Amino acid sequence: MLVTGASSGIGKAIALAAARAGADVAFTYRINEAGAREVERDILALGRKAAVIRLDVSNDASLKALGPAVRAALGRVDAWVNNAGADILTGPAASLSNSQRLDLLLAVDLRGTIHASWCAADVLSAQDEGGVIINMSWDHVLSGMAGTDPQMFAAVKGGVLAFSKSLARSLAPRVRVNVIAPGWIETSFGEGLNEARHREIAEATPLERWGRPDDVAGTAIFLASPAAAFITGQAILVGGGVVM
């Protein structure tokens, strides 16, 4: 399996879940090499092969080198997870203007996912048994949410969802393409909220808690497995029922 953006958070959880399920894992990072090396150690400790690749999904040259790097590391790829995304809510990007943050989301989450999916299509389509592509959207794409940040996320992640459905039709039957749409998941954004807001979100969720990265990872492993062999072009919402 290949997982982009796996040095922390949801990507890390998917990479480790894949290793626990018996897969060798190649995964990418952009700046958090220390986190990536920790994930590498954890995968090796599980007795699986790990390959760490530096990638900037907004850079065409970096993406062009990804397919050959993955083939060299793993030989073949059964599942390719496009998880890498821009963090505009915490860290340095949070202080950018709305226009700058939108450009970053478009470059990384939308354009980056599209180009990485095309890289995946080239690799998987050339294999005897094809493979699986999994892209990441957002559950509130289907319902909407007020606010400037949600407007931007909805536009970008809605684009990922629509693109993925067309890609699924283009690559069938050799390659399956599906989408995971997480909701409120305990990542760096959730950890930074004040206690009252954090509790309010949990109480408004039918399953009465925040999601965990492992909740998303479990869905990814299912979609990558033979158990999902007759599923393509679908989005699975992992949001505790906030959006139904």
TACORSUL-V114378 format. One record per backbone hydrogen bond with DSSP energy under -1.0 kcal/mol. NH is the residue of the N-H (numbers start at 1). CO is the residue of the C=O. If there is no record, write none. Layout:
nh & co
NH & CO
NH & CO
//
This chain:
nh & co
2 & 79
3 & 26
4 & 81
6 & 28
12 & 8
13 & 9
14 & 10
15 & 11
16 & 12
17 & 13
18 & 14
19 & 15
20 & 16
21 & 17
22 & 19
23 & 18
25 & 49
26 & 1
27 & 51
28 & 3
29 & 53
33 & 31
36 & 32
37 & 33
38 & 34
39 & 35
40 & 36
41 & 37
42 & 38
43 & 39
44 & 40
45 & 41
47 & 44
48 & 43
51 & 25
53 & 27
55 & 29
59 & 56
63 & 59
64 & 60
65 & 61
66 & 63
69 & 65
70 & 66
71 & 67
72 & 68
73 & 69
74 & 70
75 & 71
76 & 74
80 & 132
81 & 2
82 & 134
83 & 81
94 & 91
95 & 92
96 & 93
101 & 97
102 & 98
103 & 99
104 & 100
105 & 101
106 & 102
107 & 103
108 & 104
109 & 105
110 & 105
111 & 106
114 & 110
115 & 111
116 & 112
117 & 113
118 & 114
119 & 115
120 & 116
121 & 117
122 & 118
123 & 119
124 & 120
125 & 121
127 & 124
130 & 127
131 & 174
132 & 78
133 & 176
134 & 80
135 & 178
137 & 180
139 & 182
141 & 138
142 & 139
144 & 140
151 & 147
152 & 148
153 & 149
154 & 150
155 & 151
156 & 152
157 & 153
158 & 154
159 & 155
160 & 156
161 & 157
162 & 158
163 & 159
164 & 160
165 & 161
166 & 162
167 & 163
168 & 164
169 & 165
170 & 166
171 & 167
172 & 168
175 & 171
176 & 131
178 & 133
179 & 234
180 & 135
181 & 236
183 & 238
185 & 183
186 & 211
187 & 185
191 & 187
193 & 190
198 & 194
199 & 195
200 & 196
201 & 197
202 & 198
203 & 199
204 & 200
205 & 202
207 & 240
208 & 205
211 & 184
215 & 212
216 & 212
217 & 213
218 & 214
219 & 215
220 & 216
221 & 217
222 & 218
223 & 219
224 & 220
225 & 222
228 & 225
229 & 226
231 & 228
233 & 177
236 & 179
238 & 181
242 & 239
//
